[in-house]
Amino acid sequence: MCGICGQLNFDNRPVKEQTLIYMCQRMVHRGPDDEGYYINSTVGLGMRRLSIIDIESGHQPITNEDKTVWIVYNGELYNFKTLRKELISKDHLFRTQTDTEVILHAYEEWGVNCLEHFNGMFSFAICDETQQRLFLARDRLGIKPLYYFFKDGETFLFSSEIRALLESGLVPQKLSQPGLASYMTFGGIQEPLTLIENIYSLLPGHYLLMEKDKLSICCYWQVKSLDSFNKYAEPINGKLPQAYQKHLCDLLEDSVRLRMVSDVPIGAFLSGGIDSSAVVSLMSRVAEVPIKTISLSFEEKKFDESNYATRIAQIFGTEHRNITITEGDLLSSLPDALKAMDQPTVDGINTYFVSKFAKDAGLTVALSGLGGDELFAGYESFRAVPRMQRFYNWEKRLPGFAKKNLAFFCSQILPNNDRNSKIAHLLGKGINNLGHSYFLMRMFFTTDRLKELVVDSIDFWKEGPFCNYHSNLLEKARTMDPINQVSYFELSTYMKNILLRDTDVMCMAHSLEVRVPLIDYRLVEFMLSLPGSIKQNGVIPKHLLWQNLKNQLPQYVINRRKQGFTFPFERWIKKQLYTEVKETVFSSVNALKEILNQTAIENLWHEFERGRTSWHRVWILYVLKKWANEHL
């Protein structure tokens, strides 16, 4: 696990090693164990390494036998041992035991098609001197990040973090208005946008080629719909056929087994919910020593799951550690947690803390249950979005005056809260500018509300977050049934743009690697090939996952009410965090003062104090101002 970076100049200017050093120094937290550089005139590669596999001899960059191909790599390739054997049979020579060298020789053997052979989380850059090519790639689901800057055909830069690109001194620190609109709308910037103009995120399942100053980006993997995949049988009496249930069980177990390979201490995050409990259950089948598990608890019992986590830990005999977090703990650690954000996010603070305590417990690798809700239909969105779609189809048939009156009633007569404002938006504007009611459901600010928060001269929506990428998502989901559509949108937006990004940044802030077995790409393909109707059960949540683990997990884990892993922010912001958050929200930030309408923002704060809007909305603005002060 590493932080990688690089530079390519097109005007024959040599790359300066100091530029790469500056970028790598900004990512020391991603790789405290080692650093390395490769420079050949106009191209340079740099890396910081967190040693996980082959600790002694895995120094990067790694090169081939004749030193014509070089690689820097961030991630883990879970099937690298199998690929290594295959490549040795094809006469490739290895000097290390690393997965990095496997990727290098796989590229020599198969070219860019090597990506089809990989199962893992990764981003890497390969400099091929013979082909005069720079080859960048990112894993299928976007677990590991990769950003690039390219403007005017002079310089191309890439890195694992935006902050490292800014540290190069070659990127103008100019705010991206479409990126800002995306952040304020959804609480996380929708890829490929970032919050810095001319810096973009390479999309998951894509690779990038720089050849003779020409940039090309290609997709090598995408989730297939049921119609195009069409591999698995229809359910029998509403149940998954036994052969396919067994296949799902095998996929789950193999996914966890592959992610248990490590030369350093490994453990798991354990909340006590079904996803993390499932991962710990599967780990216990293959682990040779007791697993270390970490959970967080709160004095506020409404948010505390520690009792469930402790009981699961006892069942599977883990070395369990539970840490209680108070609002005072959050307040004292908040500056460091905010500095860990590579981009602003409405989420992530919880992952910062659990990662910190996992590292304190001696772990270098931890498994997470992230992805279970997205694949097994665990979110409320799987019920709410189809209802919204049905409501939208019904209200389209209403006369215009009726819709107008209903919209007025929801926005002016009913309590002014987030739910009613979204219903009013659906009645008044429909979903034409969104494409699907899912995006309205995931919004923190509707279009009209967002326009109130920016000055009149700003037109976010000429390029806005609903750009070509969302259009592509809608087209790919067009033939999916309603449940699989939601699953696809959750995987492609909320999980990718918030959960995975926050997990990567916050765990790497503590030099901790987090692995996510529930989104092994084979498991994703299988689950999205099943009819959506089979994924929901009126009694048992995520029952396809439960069916595979019902003999290992106690019934109370299955039957308990879903409880998201979140902090008691609303209560804390009105107590010890009150002064800190309010002063920041009311403050003026130079980089934002010509964009944000400060009066509207202060009115929003007063709405929060009166209980008329959620804490998420003020938190979005608080984090934005903190981030802008730090980076712009």
C-alpha positions as CSV (number, residue, x, y, z in Angstrom):
1,M,0.0,0.0,0.0
2,C,1.5,3.3,-1.1
3,G,1.2,6.8,-2.3
4,I,2.3,7.2,-5.9
5,C,3.0,10.2,-8.1
6,G,4.6,11.2,-11.4
7,Q,5.3,13.8,-14.0
8,L,5.6,13.9,-17.8
9,N,6.8,17.0,-19.7
10,F,6.0,17.5,-23.4
11,D,8.4,20.4,-24.2
12,N,11.7,18.5,-23.5
13,R,12.0,20.1,-20.1
14,P,13.7,17.6,-17.7
15,V,11.7,16.5,-14.7
16,K,13.1,17.8,-11.5
17,E,13.6,15.3,-8.7
18,Q,12.7,17.9,-6.1
19,T,9.2,18.2,-7.6
20,L,8.7,14.5,-7.0
21,I,10.2,14.7,-3.5
22,Y,7.8,17.5,-2.6
23,M,4.8,15.4,-3.8
24,C,6.0,12.3,-2.0
25,Q,6.6,14.2,1.3
26,R,3.0,15.3,1.2
27,M,2.0,11.6,1.3
28,V,4.4,10.2,3.9
29,H,1.3,9.1,5.9
30,R,0.4,6.8,3.0
31,G,3.9,5.1,3.0
32,P,6.1,5.7,6.1
33,D,8.3,2.7,5.4
34,D,10.1,3.5,2.2
35,E,10.4,5.9,-0.7
36,G,11.8,5.7,-4.2
37,Y,12.2,7.6,-7.5
38,Y,12.8,7.0,-11.2
39,I,13.6,9.8,-13.6
40,N,14.4,9.5,-17.3
41,S,14.7,13.0,-18.7
42,T,11.1,14.2,-19.3
43,V,9.4,11.5,-17.2
44,G,9.6,10.8,-13.5
45,L,7.9,8.4,-11.0
46,G,7.8,8.6,-7.2
47,M,6.3,6.6,-4.4
48,R,6.0,6.2,-0.6
49,R,5.5,2.7,0.6
50,L,3.6,1.0,3.4
51,S,5.1,-2.5,3.5
52,I,2.5,-5.3,3.5
53,I,3.8,-8.0,1.2
54,D,7.6,-8.9,0.9
55,I,8.6,-6.3,3.4
56,E,12.3,-6.7,2.9
57,S,12.7,-6.7,-0.9
58,G,9.7,-4.8,-2.2
59,H,11.4,-1.5,-2.8
60,Q,9.8,0.6,-5.6
61,P,10.0,1.7,-8.4
62,I,10.4,-1.8,-9.7
63,T,11.8,-2.5,-13.2
64,N,12.1,-5.4,-15.6
65,E,15.3,-7.2,-16.5
66,D,16.5,-4.8,-19.2
67,K,15.3,-1.7,-17.3
68,T,13.0,-0.5,-20.1
69,V,9.7,-0.8,-18.1
70,W,9.2,0.8,-14.6
71,I,6.3,0.7,-12.2
72,V,5.0,2.5,-9.1
73,Y,2.0,0.9,-7.5
74,N,-0.6,1.5,-4.8
75,G,-2.8,-1.4,-3.7
76,E,-3.0,-5.1,-3.2
77,L,-3.4,-7.8,-6.0
78,Y,-5.1,-10.7,-4.3
79,N,-4.5,-13.3,-7.0
80,F,-0.9,-12.4,-7.5
81,K,0.4,-15.8,-6.4
82,T,-1.6,-17.6,-9.1
83,L,-0.6,-15.0,-11.7
84,R,3.1,-15.3,-10.7
85,K,3.1,-19.0,-11.3
86,E,1.5,-18.5,-14.7
87,L,4.1,-15.8,-15.7
88,I,7.0,-18.0,-14.5
89,S,5.7,-20.7,-16.8
90,K,5.9,-18.2,-19.6
91,D,9.6,-17.6,-18.8
92,H,9.3,-14.4,-16.8
93,L,12.0,-13.9,-14.2
94,F,11.2,-12.6,-10.7
95,R,13.5,-10.9,-8.2
96,T,11.0,-10.3,-5.4
97,Q,7.9,-11.9,-3.9
98,T,5.7,-8.8,-4.5
99,D,2.5,-8.3,-6.3
100,T,4.0,-5.1,-7.8
101,E,6.4,-7.2,-9.9
102,V,3.6,-9.5,-10.9
103,I,1.8,-6.5,-12.4
104,L,4.9,-5.4,-14.2
105,H,5.5,-8.8,-15.9
106,A,1.8,-9.1,-16.6
107,Y,2.0,-5.9,-18.5
108,E,5.0,-7.2,-20.5
109,E,3.0,-10.4,-21.3
110,W,-0.4,-9.0,-22.1
111,G,0.0,-5.2,-22.5
112,V,-3.0,-3.1,-21.3
113,N,-5.1,-6.3,-21.4
114,C,-3.2,-7.4,-18.2
115,L,-6.0,-5.6,-16.3
116,E,-8.5,-8.3,-17.2
117,H,-6.4,-10.8,-15.2
118,F,-6.3,-8.8,-11.9
119,N,-8.4,-9.2,-8.8
120,G,-7.6,-6.5,-6.3
121,M,-7.6,-2.9,-5.3
122,F,-5.0,-0.8,-7.0
123,S,-3.8,2.2,-8.9
124,F,-0.5,2.1,-10.7
125,A,1.6,3.9,-13.3
126,I,3.9,2.1,-15.7
127,C,6.6,3.9,-17.8
128,D,7.3,1.9,-20.9
129,E,10.4,3.4,-22.5
130,T,10.3,1.1,-25.6
131,Q,6.7,2.1,-26.4
132,Q,7.2,5.7,-25.2
133,R,4.1,5.3,-23.1
134,L,2.9,6.2,-19.7
135,F,0.2,3.7,-18.6
136,L,-2.1,4.5,-15.6
137,A,-4.9,2.3,-14.3
138,R,-7.4,2.1,-11.5
139,D,-9.2,-1.0,-10.0
140,R,-12.7,-1.9,-11.1
141,L,-14.6,-0.5,-8.2
142,G,-12.5,2.5,-7.5
143,I,-11.2,1.4,-4.1
144,K,-7.8,3.1,-4.5
145,P,-7.7,6.7,-5.9
146,L,-5.8,8.1,-8.8
147,Y,-5.8,11.8,-9.8
148,Y,-4.3,13.6,-12.7
149,F,-3.6,17.2,-13.9
150,F,-3.3,17.9,-17.6
151,K,-3.5,21.3,-19.2
152,D,-2.1,23.1,-22.3
153,G,-0.1,20.1,-23.5
154,E,2.9,21.1,-21.3
155,T,2.8,19.0,-18.2
156,F,1.0,15.9,-17.1
157,L,1.0,15.1,-13.4
158,F,-0.6,12.2,-11.4
159,S,-0.9,11.2,-7.8
160,S,-2.8,9.3,-5.2
161,E,-3.8,12.5,-3.6
162,I,-4.9,15.9,-4.7
163,R,-2.8,17.5,-2.0
164,A,0.3,16.0,-3.5
165,L,-0.5,17.5,-6.9
166,L,-0.9,20.9,-5.3
167,E,2.4,20.4,-3.5
168,S,4.2,20.2,-6.8
169,G,3.8,23.9,-7.3
170,L,2.7,23.3,-10.9
171,V,-1.1,23.2,-10.4
172,P,-3.0,26.5,-10.0
173,Q,-5.0,26.4,-6.8
174,K,-8.3,27.4,-8.4
175,L,-11.7,26.2,-7.2
176,S,-13.7,24.1,-9.6
177,Q,-17.3,25.5,-9.6
178,P,-18.8,22.2,-11.0
179,G,-16.9,20.3,-8.4
180,L,-18.2,22.7,-5.7
181,A,-21.8,22.3,-6.9
182,S,-21.4,18.5,-6.8
183,Y,-20.0,18.6,-3.2
184,M,-22.7,20.9,-1.9
185,T,-25.4,18.8,-3.6
186,F,-24.3,15.3,-2.5
187,G,-21.8,15.9,0.3
188,G,-19.0,14.4,-1.9
189,I,-17.6,15.4,-5.3
190,Q,-18.9,13.2,-8.1
191,E,-16.0,11.7,-10.1
192,P,-14.4,12.5,-12.5
193,L,-14.7,16.0,-11.0
194,T,-12.6,17.3,-8.1
195,L,-12.7,20.6,-6.2
196,I,-9.7,21.9,-8.1
197,E,-10.0,23.1,-11.6
198,N,-8.1,20.9,-14.2
199,I,-7.5,18.1,-11.7
200,Y,-9.6,15.0,-12.4
201,S,-10.1,11.6,-11.0
202,L,-9.5,8.6,-13.2
203,L,-12.8,6.7,-13.2
204,P,-12.9,3.1,-11.7
205,G,-12.4,0.4,-14.3
206,H,-10.6,2.8,-16.6
207,Y,-7.0,3.2,-17.7
208,L,-5.2,6.2,-19.1
209,L,-2.5,6.3,-21.8
210,M,-0.1,9.2,-22.5
211,E,1.6,8.6,-25.8
212,K,3.5,11.4,-27.6
213,D,1.6,14.1,-25.7
214,K,-1.8,12.6,-26.5
215,L,-4.1,11.5,-23.7
216,S,-6.6,8.7,-24.1
217,I,-8.8,7.2,-21.5
218,C,-10.5,3.8,-22.0
219,C,-12.9,1.7,-19.9
220,Y,-11.8,-1.9,-19.4
221,W,-14.6,-3.0,-17.0
222,Q,-18.1,-2.0,-16.1
223,V,-21.0,-3.6,-14.2
224,K,-23.3,-5.5,-16.5
225,S,-27.1,-5.4,-16.2
226,L,-29.2,-8.5,-15.9
227,D,-30.1,-8.4,-19.6
228,S,-26.6,-8.3,-20.8
229,F,-25.1,-10.7,-18.2
230,N,-28.0,-13.1,-18.3
231,K,-26.2,-16.0,-16.6
232,Y,-28.1,-17.1,-13.6
233,A,-31.4,-18.8,-13.4
234,E,-34.7,-17.2,-12.3
235,P,-35.7,-17.7,-8.7
236,I,-37.8,-20.7,-7.8
237,N,-40.8,-19.9,-5.5
238,G,-39.1,-16.5,-4.8
239,K,-35.9,-18.2,-3.6
240,L,-32.4,-18.4,-5.1
241,P,-31.8,-21.9,-6.5
242,Q,-29.6,-24.0,-4.3
243,A,-26.7,-24.2,-6.8
244,Y,-26.5,-20.4,-7.0
245,Q,-26.8,-20.0,-3.2
246,K,-23.8,-22.3,-2.9
247,H,-22.0,-20.2,-5.6
248,L,-22.7,-17.1,-3.6
249,C,-21.4,-18.8,-0.5
250,D,-18.2,-19.8,-2.3
251,L,-17.7,-16.3,-3.6
252,L,-18.0,-14.8,-0.1
253,E,-15.6,-17.2,1.4
254,D,-13.1,-16.9,-1.3
255,S,-13.2,-13.1,-1.3
256,V,-12.4,-13.0,2.4
257,R,-9.8,-15.8,2.1
258,L,-7.9,-13.8,-0.6
259,R,-7.9,-10.7,1.6
260,M,-6.4,-12.5,4.5
261,V,-3.0,-12.7,2.8
262,S,-0.6,-10.4,4.6
263,D,2.9,-10.4,6.1
264,V,1.8,-7.9,8.8
265,P,-0.9,-8.0,11.6
266,I,-4.5,-8.2,10.2
267,G,-7.9,-7.7,11.9
268,A,-11.3,-6.3,11.2
269,F,-13.7,-3.4,12.0
270,L,-16.7,-4.8,13.9
271,S,-19.8,-2.8,14.5
272,G,-22.1,-5.7,15.4
273,G,-24.2,-5.3,12.3
274,I,-24.7,-8.0,9.8
275,D,-22.1,-6.9,7.3
276,S,-19.1,-6.6,9.6
277,S,-20.3,-9.7,11.6
278,A,-20.5,-11.6,8.3
279,V,-16.9,-10.6,7.5
280,V,-15.6,-11.6,10.9
281,S,-17.5,-14.9,10.7
282,L,-15.9,-15.7,7.3
283,M,-12.5,-14.6,8.6
284,S,-12.8,-17.0,11.5
285,R,-13.1,-19.9,9.0
286,V,-9.7,-19.3,7.5
287,A,-7.7,-17.5,10.2
288,E,-4.9,-19.6,11.9
289,V,-4.7,-17.3,14.9
290,P,-7.3,-15.2,16.8
291,I,-8.5,-12.1,14.9
292,K,-8.2,-8.7,16.4
293,T,-11.5,-6.7,16.1
294,I,-12.1,-3.0,16.8
295,S,-15.4,-1.2,17.6
296,L,-16.4,2.2,18.7
297,S,-19.1,3.0,21.3
298,F,-20.8,6.2,22.5
299,E,-22.3,7.4,25.8
300,E,-25.4,8.2,23.8
301,K,-27.2,4.8,23.8
302,K,-29.2,5.5,20.6
303,F,-25.9,5.4,18.6
304,D,-24.1,2.7,20.6
305,E,-23.7,-0.7,19.0
306,S,-20.9,-2.0,21.3
307,N,-23.0,-4.6,23.0
308,Y,-23.7,-6.3,19.7
309,A,-20.1,-6.1,18.7
310,T,-18.9,-7.6,22.0
311,R,-21.2,-10.5,21.7
312,I,-20.1,-11.3,18.1
313,A,-16.5,-11.0,19.3
314,Q,-17.2,-13.6,22.0
315,I,-18.8,-16.0,19.6
316,F,-15.8,-16.0,17.2
317,G,-13.2,-15.7,19.9
318,T,-11.6,-12.5,18.6
319,E,-9.2,-10.3,20.5
320,H,-11.7,-7.4,20.8
321,R,-11.1,-3.8,21.7
322,N,-13.9,-1.3,22.2
323,I,-13.2,2.4,22.5
324,T,-15.8,4.9,23.8
325,I,-15.8,8.2,21.9
326,T,-17.2,11.4,23.5
327,E,-17.9,14.8,22.0
328,G,-14.8,16.0,23.8
329,D,-12.7,13.4,22.0
330,L,-14.1,14.6,18.7
331,L,-13.5,18.2,19.5
332,S,-9.8,17.6,20.4
333,S,-9.1,15.4,17.4
334,L,-11.2,17.3,14.9
335,P,-8.4,19.5,13.5
336,D,-6.3,16.4,12.6
337,A,-9.4,14.6,11.2
338,L,-10.2,17.6,8.9
339,K,-6.6,17.9,7.8
340,A,-6.7,14.2,6.7
341,M,-9.4,15.0,4.1
342,D,-7.9,15.1,0.7
343,Q,-11.3,16.6,-0.5
344,P,-14.1,17.8,1.7
345,T,-16.8,15.2,2.6
346,V,-19.9,15.1,4.7
347,D,-18.7,11.7,6.1
348,G,-15.4,10.2,7.1
349,I,-14.9,11.3,10.7
350,N,-16.1,8.0,12.0
351,T,-13.6,6.1,9.8
352,Y,-10.8,8.4,11.0
353,F,-11.4,7.3,14.6
354,V,-11.9,3.6,14.0
355,S,-8.7,3.6,11.8
356,K,-6.7,5.4,14.5
357,F,-7.7,2.9,17.2
358,A,-7.1,0.0,14.8
359,K,-3.5,1.3,14.3
360,D,-3.1,1.8,18.0
361,A,-4.1,-1.8,18.5
362,G,-1.2,-2.9,16.4
363,L,-3.0,-3.6,13.1
364,T,-1.6,-2.7,9.7
365,V,-4.4,-4.3,7.7
366,A,-8.1,-4.4,8.6
367,L,-11.1,-5.8,6.8
368,S,-14.4,-3.9,6.5
369,G,-18.0,-4.8,5.8
370,L,-18.4,-1.9,3.4
371,G,-20.5,-2.8,0.4
372,G,-23.0,-5.1,2.0
373,D,-25.8,-2.6,2.0
374,E,-25.1,-1.7,-1.7
375,L,-25.1,-5.3,-2.9
376,F,-27.7,-6.9,-0.6
377,A,-30.3,-4.1,-0.6
378,G,-29.8,-3.0,2.9
379,Y,-30.3,0.8,2.6
380,E,-33.7,2.5,3.0
381,S,-33.1,3.8,-0.6
382,F,-34.0,0.3,-1.9
383,R,-37.5,0.9,-0.6
384,A,-37.7,4.7,-0.8
385,V,-36.5,5.2,-4.4
386,P,-39.1,2.8,-6.1
387,R,-41.8,4.6,-4.0
388,M,-40.6,8.0,-5.3
389,Q,-40.6,6.7,-8.8
390,R,-44.1,5.5,-8.5
391,F,-45.2,8.8,-6.9
392,Y,-43.5,10.7,-9.8
393,N,-45.3,8.5,-12.4
394,W,-48.6,9.2,-10.6
395,E,-48.1,13.0,-10.2
396,K,-47.2,13.3,-13.9
397,R,-50.8,12.6,-14.7
398,L,-52.1,15.4,-12.4
399,P,-53.2,18.7,-14.0
400,G,-50.7,21.5,-13.6
401,F,-52.8,23.5,-11.1
402,A,-53.0,20.4,-8.8
403,K,-49.3,19.8,-8.8
404,K,-48.7,23.5,-8.2
405,N,-51.0,23.6,-5.2
406,L,-49.5,20.4,-3.8
407,A,-46.0,21.8,-4.2
408,F,-47.1,25.0,-2.4
409,F,-48.6,22.9,0.4
410,C,-45.5,20.9,0.9
411,S,-43.1,23.8,0.8
412,Q,-45.2,26.5,2.6
413,I,-47.8,24.8,4.8
414,L,-46.1,21.6,6.0
415,P,-43.1,21.8,8.3
416,N,-40.1,23.2,6.5
417,N,-37.7,20.2,6.6
418,D,-35.6,18.2,4.2
419,R,-38.2,15.6,3.4
420,N,-41.0,18.1,2.5
421,S,-38.6,20.2,0.4
422,K,-37.8,17.2,-1.7
423,I,-41.5,16.3,-2.2
424,A,-42.1,19.9,-3.2
425,H,-39.2,19.6,-5.7
426,L,-40.6,16.4,-7.1
427,L,-44.0,18.0,-7.5
428,G,-42.8,21.3,-8.9
429,K,-39.9,20.3,-11.1
430,G,-40.1,16.5,-11.3
431,I,-36.8,14.7,-12.0
432,N,-36.1,15.9,-15.5
433,N,-32.9,17.7,-14.5
434,L,-31.8,14.8,-12.3
435,G,-32.5,11.8,-14.5
436,H,-33.8,9.6,-11.7
437,S,-35.4,10.0,-8.3
438,Y,-32.4,8.2,-6.7
439,F,-30.4,11.4,-7.1
440,L,-33.1,13.5,-5.5
441,M,-33.1,11.1,-2.6
442,R,-29.3,11.4,-2.1
443,M,-29.3,15.2,-2.4
444,F,-28.6,17.4,0.6
445,F,-29.5,20.6,-1.2
446,T,-32.1,20.7,-4.0
447,T,-31.3,22.8,-7.0
448,D,-33.4,25.7,-5.9
449,R,-31.9,25.7,-2.4
450,L,-28.4,25.5,-3.6
451,K,-29.0,28.5,-5.8
452,E,-30.0,30.5,-2.7
453,L,-26.6,29.7,-1.1
454,V,-24.5,31.1,-4.0
455,V,-24.3,34.6,-5.3
456,D,-26.5,35.5,-8.3
457,S,-23.6,35.7,-10.8
458,I,-22.7,32.0,-10.3
459,D,-24.3,29.5,-12.7
460,F,-23.3,26.1,-11.3
461,W,-25.6,24.2,-13.6
462,K,-24.2,24.9,-17.0
463,E,-21.7,22.1,-16.3
464,G,-23.1,20.9,-12.9
465,P,-22.8,17.5,-11.3
466,F,-25.4,16.1,-13.6
467,C,-23.0,16.0,-16.5
468,N,-21.9,13.3,-19.0
469,Y,-21.0,10.8,-16.3
470,H,-24.5,10.8,-14.8
471,S,-26.0,10.5,-18.3
472,N,-23.8,7.4,-18.8
473,L,-24.9,5.9,-15.5
474,L,-28.6,6.4,-16.5
475,E,-28.0,4.8,-19.8
476,K,-26.3,1.7,-18.3
477,A,-29.1,1.3,-15.7
478,R,-31.9,1.7,-18.2
479,T,-32.6,-2.0,-18.6
480,M,-32.2,-2.9,-15.0
481,D,-35.1,-3.6,-12.7
482,P,-35.8,-1.0,-9.9
483,I,-33.8,-2.8,-7.2
484,N,-30.8,-3.4,-9.3
485,Q,-30.9,0.2,-10.5
486,V,-30.6,1.4,-7.0
487,S,-27.8,-1.0,-6.3
488,Y,-26.0,0.2,-9.3
489,F,-26.4,3.8,-8.4
490,E,-25.3,3.2,-4.8
491,L,-22.2,1.4,-6.0
492,S,-21.4,4.0,-8.6
493,T,-22.1,7.2,-6.7
494,Y,-22.5,7.2,-2.9
495,M,-20.1,4.3,-2.3
496,K,-17.5,5.4,-4.8
497,N,-17.6,9.1,-4.2
498,I,-18.0,9.1,-0.4
499,L,-17.6,5.8,1.4
500,L,-14.6,4.4,-0.5
501,R,-12.8,7.7,-0.9
502,D,-13.3,8.5,2.9
503,T,-12.1,5.0,3.8
504,D,-9.0,5.3,1.7
505,V,-8.0,8.8,2.9
506,M,-8.9,8.3,6.6
507,C,-7.2,4.9,7.0
508,M,-4.1,6.0,5.1
509,A,-3.9,9.0,7.5
510,H,-2.9,6.4,10.0
511,S,-0.9,4.2,7.7
512,L,-3.6,1.5,7.8
513,E,-4.7,-0.6,4.9
514,V,-8.4,-1.4,4.8
515,R,-9.7,-4.2,2.5
516,V,-13.3,-4.6,1.4
517,P,-14.2,-8.2,0.6
518,L,-17.9,-7.6,0.0
519,I,-17.2,-5.7,-3.2
520,D,-14.9,-8.3,-4.8
521,Y,-15.8,-7.6,-8.5
522,R,-16.9,-11.2,-9.0
523,L,-19.4,-10.8,-6.2
524,V,-20.6,-7.5,-7.6
525,E,-21.1,-9.1,-11.1
526,F,-23.0,-12.1,-9.5
527,M,-25.3,-10.0,-7.3
528,L,-26.2,-7.6,-10.1
529,S,-27.0,-10.5,-12.4
530,L,-29.8,-11.7,-10.0
531,P,-33.3,-10.3,-10.3
532,G,-33.8,-7.5,-7.8
533,S,-37.0,-9.1,-6.5
534,I,-35.1,-11.9,-4.9
535,K,-32.9,-9.5,-2.8
536,Q,-35.7,-8.2,-0.6
537,N,-37.6,-10.0,2.1
538,G,-40.3,-8.4,4.2
539,V,-39.0,-10.0,7.4
540,I,-35.2,-10.6,7.1
541,P,-33.0,-7.7,5.9
542,K,-30.2,-8.7,3.4
543,H,-31.6,-12.2,3.5
544,L,-29.3,-13.5,0.7
545,L,-26.3,-12.7,3.0
546,W,-28.1,-14.2,6.0
547,Q,-28.9,-17.4,4.1
548,N,-25.2,-18.1,3.8
549,L,-24.4,-17.3,7.4
550,K,-27.5,-18.4,9.3
551,N,-25.6,-21.2,11.0
552,Q,-22.8,-19.0,12.1
553,L,-24.5,-15.8,13.2
554,P,-27.0,-15.5,16.0
555,Q,-30.6,-14.6,15.3
556,Y,-30.5,-11.2,17.1
557,V,-27.9,-10.0,14.5
558,I,-30.4,-10.7,11.8
559,N,-33.5,-9.3,13.5
560,R,-32.1,-6.1,14.9
561,R,-33.0,-2.8,13.5
562,K,-30.5,-1.4,11.0
563,Q,-28.2,1.2,12.6
564,G,-25.8,3.1,10.5
565,F,-22.2,3.7,11.7
566,T,-22.5,7.4,12.5
567,F,-21.7,9.8,15.3
568,P,-24.3,11.7,17.4
569,F,-23.4,14.8,15.4
570,E,-26.7,16.6,15.7
571,R,-26.6,16.4,19.5
572,W,-22.9,17.3,19.7
573,I,-23.1,20.3,17.4
574,K,-25.7,21.8,19.7
575,K,-23.4,21.1,22.7
576,Q,-19.6,21.2,22.8
577,L,-19.1,21.6,19.1
578,Y,-21.5,24.5,18.9
579,T,-19.0,27.3,19.1
580,E,-16.5,25.7,16.8
581,V,-19.0,24.9,14.1
582,K,-21.0,28.1,14.3
583,E,-17.9,30.4,14.2
584,T,-16.6,28.6,11.1
585,V,-20.0,28.7,9.3
586,F,-20.3,32.4,10.0
587,S,-16.7,33.1,9.0
588,S,-15.6,34.5,5.7
589,V,-13.2,32.5,3.6
590,N,-11.3,34.3,0.9
591,A,-11.5,31.5,-1.7
592,L,-15.3,31.3,-1.2
593,K,-16.5,34.8,-0.5
594,E,-17.2,35.6,-4.1
595,I,-19.2,32.4,-4.5
596,L,-21.2,31.8,-1.4
597,N,-24.1,33.9,-0.2
598,Q,-23.1,34.4,3.5
599,T,-26.5,35.7,4.5
600,A,-28.3,32.6,3.2
601,I,-25.7,30.4,5.0
602,E,-26.4,32.1,8.3
603,N,-30.1,31.7,7.7
604,L,-29.5,28.0,7.2
605,W,-27.7,27.8,10.6
606,H,-30.7,29.4,12.3
607,E,-33.0,26.8,10.6
608,F,-30.8,24.1,12.1
609,E,-31.0,25.6,15.5
610,R,-34.8,25.6,15.2
611,G,-34.8,22.0,14.1
612,R,-36.0,22.8,10.6
613,T,-33.0,21.3,8.7
614,S,-30.6,18.5,9.3
615,W,-27.1,18.8,10.8
616,H,-25.7,17.4,7.5
617,R,-26.3,20.7,5.7
618,V,-24.4,22.9,8.2
619,W,-21.7,20.2,8.4
620,I,-21.2,20.3,4.7
621,L,-20.6,24.1,4.9
622,Y,-18.4,23.8,8.0
623,V,-16.1,21.2,6.4
624,L,-16.0,23.1,3.1
625,K,-14.8,26.3,4.8
626,K,-12.2,24.4,6.9
627,W,-10.9,22.6,3.8
628,A,-10.7,25.8,1.7
629,N,-8.8,27.6,4.5
630,E,-6.3,24.7,4.5
631,H,-5.8,24.2,0.8
632,L,-6.8,27.3,-1.2
